[in-house]
Amino acid sequence: MASEPTTVTITGGGGQIGYALMFRIAAGDLLGPGRPVRLRLLEIPQGMRAAEGAALELQDCAFPLLREVDVTDDPLTAFNGARIAMLVGARPRTAGMERGDLLAANAGIFGPQGRAIGAVADEDVRVVVVGNPANTNALIAAASAAPDIPTDRFTALTRLDHNRAVGQLAEVLGVPAGEIADVIIWGNHSATQFPDVDHAILPDATPVREALAERLGGEAAAAAWLDDTFIPRVAKRGAEIIEVRGSSSVASAANAAIDHVRDEQLGTHNGWTSAAVVSRGEYGVPEGLVCSLPVVSRGDGKGYRVIEGLHLDDRARGRLAASVDELVAERDAVRALGVL
Ligand SMILES: NC(=O)c1ccc[n+]([C@@H]2O[C@H](COP(=O)([O-])OP(=O)(O)OC[C@H]3O[C@@H](n4cnc5c(N)ncnc54)[C@H](O)[C@@H]3O)[C@@H](O)[C@H]2O)c1
């Protein structure tokens, strides 16, 4: 018997990541092969034709799980009954734009979208913000949807950073990516993020740090590689992709957004993963900030749960604090605009 379709809303449906996302979702990659979906694509008027064109292509795929596609520039129509909302469309930074201008422009997008989600989305909606600056955009959307929707339903994407970190380790260690568990991205989805392998392990429980030391010629060499090569490469991988490909990360970003929602909905398997979630004060992160932390999901409908009690040494605490300082500064800048 066919089940009721799940409504998935994608903002920026006429953009690059939106385009990469929708076909995979319609093919069943987000919620599994037994769950039909209804897609709602939100755009601004300038992006409507591109989104409408993508909708025509979706029709041409004749996906068995795809029940309906709506394209709209009205947030109240787009989020009506949404169970999953993927907020991808954002105002990009343009030449000469200060951080404050960027935050203000995005507050003008994520504030109204948060209010629309509060007004019309399914009461159990789960929201992932992809559009940058993702953590603070999620903070704004969550504050704007409250009190109708609990703030913990809002998350931001750091899974791409997590996957990038796993990919780098897999290459250096010469093992399949699926064999590396318990990597963590801490902090902001920005150059201040802290990709942390101190708790990461291989399938036989060998610490990744130990395997790196063996591979790279000792503990000191492994530590130097982590600080001088691995961390900056993961944190600045977006710029590397632009330089090599001539265009920003698209398929990998869409893939990470799908990983994020799928694991949140269906459960994490290989240890924990990373997601930016609303802090409840874990690891000294100020309550209410949207900060990337180690998380797991049991796939029981309760969303991501933060892994608590991990030991952080001074190096790790210092790196996390630097990224949290940036999140605090972004929050304060948004507060100064009167948005929060
Ligand atoms: N968190 C991450 O890991 C990550 C990774 C890659 C990209 N990103 C971010 O994702 C965002 C989208 O990237 P892209 O490559 O798809 O960009 P893009 O420019 O191709 O597409 C963005 C789309 O959003 C639309 N849009 C703008 N404002 C909107 C609004 N108010 N409502 C609905 N739609 C709106 C635009 O018209 C455009 O079609 C960017 O902010 C980018 O920086 C985040």
The ligand as an SDF file (V2000), in Angstrom:
LIG
                    3D

 44 48  0  0  0  0  0  0  0  0999 V2000
   27.3000   24.4210    4.5040 N   0  0  0  0  0  0  0  0  0  0  0  0
   28.0180   23.9450    3.4990 C   0  0  0  0  0  0  0  0  0  0  0  0
   28.7690   22.9790    3.6740 O   0  0  0  0  0  0  0  0  0  0  0  0
   27.9470   24.5530    2.1210 C   0  0  0  0  0  0  0  0  0  0  0  0
   28.6620   23.9690    1.0690 C   0  0  0  0  0  0  0  0  0  0  0  0
   28.5750   24.5250   -0.2030 C   0  0  0  0  0  0  0  0  0  0  0  0
   27.7970   25.6420   -0.4100 C   0  0  0  0  0  0  0  0  0  0  0  0
   27.1230   26.1950    0.6350 N   0  0  0  0  0  0  0  0  0  0  0  0
   26.2640   27.3760    0.4450 C   0  0  0  0  0  0  0  0  0  0  0  0
   25.0500   26.9600   -0.1520 O   0  0  0  0  0  0  0  0  0  0  0  0
   24.4340   28.0750   -0.7680 C   0  0  0  0  0  0  0  0  0  0  0  0
   23.9070   27.7200   -2.1510 C   0  0  0  0  0  0  0  0  0  0  0  0
   24.9720   27.3740   -3.0040 O   0  0  0  0  0  0  0  0  0  0  0  0
   24.6850   27.1550   -4.5790 P   0  0  0  0  0  0  0  0  0  0  0  0
   25.9710   26.7440   -5.1690 O   0  0  0  0  0  0  0  0  0  0  0  0
   23.4870   26.3070   -4.7920 O   0  0  0  0  0  0  0  0  0  0  0  0
   24.3520   28.6590   -5.0120 O   0  0  0  0  0  0  0  0  0  0  0  0
   23.5370   29.1630   -6.2850 P   0  0  0  0  0  0  0  0  0  0  0  0
   23.8120   30.6360   -6.3780 O   0  0  0  0  0  0  0  0  0  0  0  0
   23.7660   28.2930   -7.4580 O   0  0  0  0  0  0  0  0  0  0  0  0
   22.0130   28.9620   -5.8620 O   0  0  0  0  0  0  0  0  0  0  0  0
   21.3910   29.6850   -4.8630 C   0  0  0  0  0  0  0  0  0  0  0  0
   19.9400   29.8350   -5.2630 C   0  0  0  0  0  0  0  0  0  0  0  0
   19.2430   30.3880   -4.1450 O   0  0  0  0  0  0  0  0  0  0  0  0
   18.2890   31.2750   -4.6550 C   0  0  0  0  0  0  0  0  0  0  0  0
   17.8630   32.1800   -3.5980 N   0  0  0  0  0  0  0  0  0  0  0  0
   18.4650   33.3100   -3.1620 C   0  0  0  0  0  0  0  0  0  0  0  0
   17.7220   33.8890   -2.2000 N   0  0  0  0  0  0  0  0  0  0  0  0
   16.6530   33.0900   -2.0040 C   0  0  0  0  0  0  0  0  0  0  0  0
   15.5140   33.1690   -1.1590 C   0  0  0  0  0  0  0  0  0  0  0  0
   15.3420   34.1980   -0.3300 N   0  0  0  0  0  0  0  0  0  0  0  0
   14.5990   32.1780   -1.2260 N   0  0  0  0  0  0  0  0  0  0  0  0
   14.7600   31.1580   -2.0810 C   0  0  0  0  0  0  0  0  0  0  0  0
   15.7960   31.0370   -2.9330 N   0  0  0  0  0  0  0  0  0  0  0  0
   16.7300   32.0000   -2.8900 C   0  0  0  0  0  0  0  0  0  0  0  0
   18.9780   31.9670   -5.8330 C   0  0  0  0  0  0  0  0  0  0  0  0
   18.0580   32.5520   -6.7200 O   0  0  0  0  0  0  0  0  0  0  0  0
   19.7340   30.8000   -6.4440 C   0  0  0  0  0  0  0  0  0  0  0  0
   18.9790   30.1410   -7.4470 O   0  0  0  0  0  0  0  0  0  0  0  0
   25.4920   29.1890   -0.7350 C   0  0  0  0  0  0  0  0  0  0  0  0
   25.2110   30.0470    0.3590 O   0  0  0  0  0  0  0  0  0  0  0  0
   26.7750   28.4360   -0.4780 C   0  0  0  0  0  0  0  0  0  0  0  0
   27.7470   29.2590    0.1520 O   0  0  0  0  0  0  0  0  0  0  0  0
   27.1840   25.6750    1.8800 C   0  0  0  0  0  0  0  0  0  0  0  0
  1  2  1  0
  2  3  2  0
  2  4  1  0
  4  5  1  0
  4 44  2  0
  5  6  2  0
  6  7  1  0
  7  8  2  0
  8  9  1  0
  8 44  1  0
  9 10  1  0
  9 42  1  0
 10 11  1  0
 11 12  1  0
 11 40  1  0
 12 13  1  0
 13 14  1  0
 14 15  2  0
 14 16  1  0
 14 17  1  0
 17 18  1  0
 18 19  2  0
 18 20  1  0
 18 21  1  0
 21 22  1  0
 22 23  1  0
 23 24  1  0
 23 38  1  0
 24 25  1  0
 25 26  1  0
 25 36  1  0
 26 27  1  0
 26 35  1  0
 27 28  2  0
 28 29  1  0
 29 30  1  0
 29 35  2  0
 30 31  1  0
 30 32  2  0
 32 33  1  0
 33 34  2  0
 34 35  1  0
 36 37  1  0
 36 38  1  0
 38 39  1  0
 40 41  1  0
 40 42  1  0
 42 43  1  0
M  CHG  2   8   1  16  -1
M  END
$$$$
